[in-house]
Amino acid sequence: PDPMQAYFDQAEEESAYIPSPPKPCAAAGEPTLFFQHCDPGSKRGWEAELHEGAYRKVTVGSCPTMECSVGDCGIRGRDMSCLDIPEGYKVTIYSRPDFQGESLTMFGPKTPQQT
C-alpha cells in the first residue's frame, strides 16, 4: 500500500487533526514599503512591501497574519531603516512577535526621507 494513503487512513481512523498550510494573503490596498537603507532605489540593501493586514511576525521565512501568510515578505527584522507609508494608512511596529513588546506607530503619508 501507498505510505501516504496509509498515513491519511490512520489519521482519519484516529480522528487526528492534520493542519493545512496557510492560504496566501490577497493584496489589499496600497502597500507600505520597507527599506534597509534610507536611499530607496539605490540597489543597496533590501526593499520589501506589505499590504493591509495584521502580521503576527515578520521573519525571513514568512510573514503570517491570523488568516493567511505572504511567505517570505523580504523584511529582515531589525535591519530596517525606513518606511514609505501611503496616505490614510498607519503602521505599528512591535519589538516582539504576536503584537507584544514595545510599539511604534507611524501615520502616512510618510516617505523614506521623512522617517
N, C-alpha and C positions, 0 to 999 in steps of 0.2 A: 504493500500500500504506500501511497504518496505520504511522505513525512509531514508536509504542511497540512494536508487534509486530515491526517490523524491528529495533529495538534488542534485544529479547529473543532473536530468532532469531540475530542476530550474536553476542550474548553466549554463547548455547548452542553455536554453532559454534566459538568460541574457547575454550570451557571456562572462561569468566570467572566469577568469584565475585561475585554480587550480594547484598550483605548485606541481611537483613531487619531491620525496625525491632525494637527490644527489646520483648518482651511486657510487659504491665503486671504489676506486682507484686500478689500477693494479700495482703490484710490478714491478718497472723498475730499472735496475741497481743494484749496491751493496748498502745495507742500511748504513746509518750513525747511529751509536749507541749513545744513550744519557744515562747518568748515574746521579743518585742523589749524589753518593759519588764517589771519585776517586779511589776506590778499587773494580773494576768490578769483579763479580763472588763471592763476599763475602756474598751474600744474605742479605746484609744490605742495605735498601733503594730500590728504584725502578730502573729498567732498561727498556729502550724503543728503538724502531728503527723506522726510516722513510726512505722511498725510495725516488728516484728523484722526485722533484715536487716543486712548489711554494706554500707553505702552508700559507694561509692568516692569520691564527691564530692557536695557539696551546693551547688547553684547555683540561680539564679533560673529557669533553663530546664529543668533536670532533676536528678533525684536517683537515679542508676543504681546498681544492685548489679552483681555479676558476671553474674547471670542475667536481670535484669529492670530496669524503670525505673518510678518513680511519677510521671514527668512533672514538672511544677512543684510541688514539695512545699511551697513557700511560705516556706522558710527563706532569709533574706537574709544569708548569710555571717557576716562579723564584726560584725554588728549584733544579735547575740543576747545577752540579759542573764540569762535564767532558763530552767530546765527543770523539768518535772514528770515524774519517773521512777516507774513503778509498782513496787510491792514485788516483789522477786525478780529484777529486771532490772538490768543495768548499761549505761552509755553511755560510750563512749570517743570523745572528740573529738580530731581531729588538726589540726595547723596547715596541712597541705598535702594535696592530693588523693592518692588511692591509698594511704592509711594511712601516709603519710610525715610527717616533721617531729616537732615536739613533740606530746605527747599528754597528755590529762587524762581520767582515768577516775572516774566517779561511780556510786554504787550506790543503788538505790531501797529503800525509799520515800524520795523527796525531793520536796518541794513547792516552788513558786516562792519562798515566803517563807524557805526553808532554803538556797537556792542562794547 
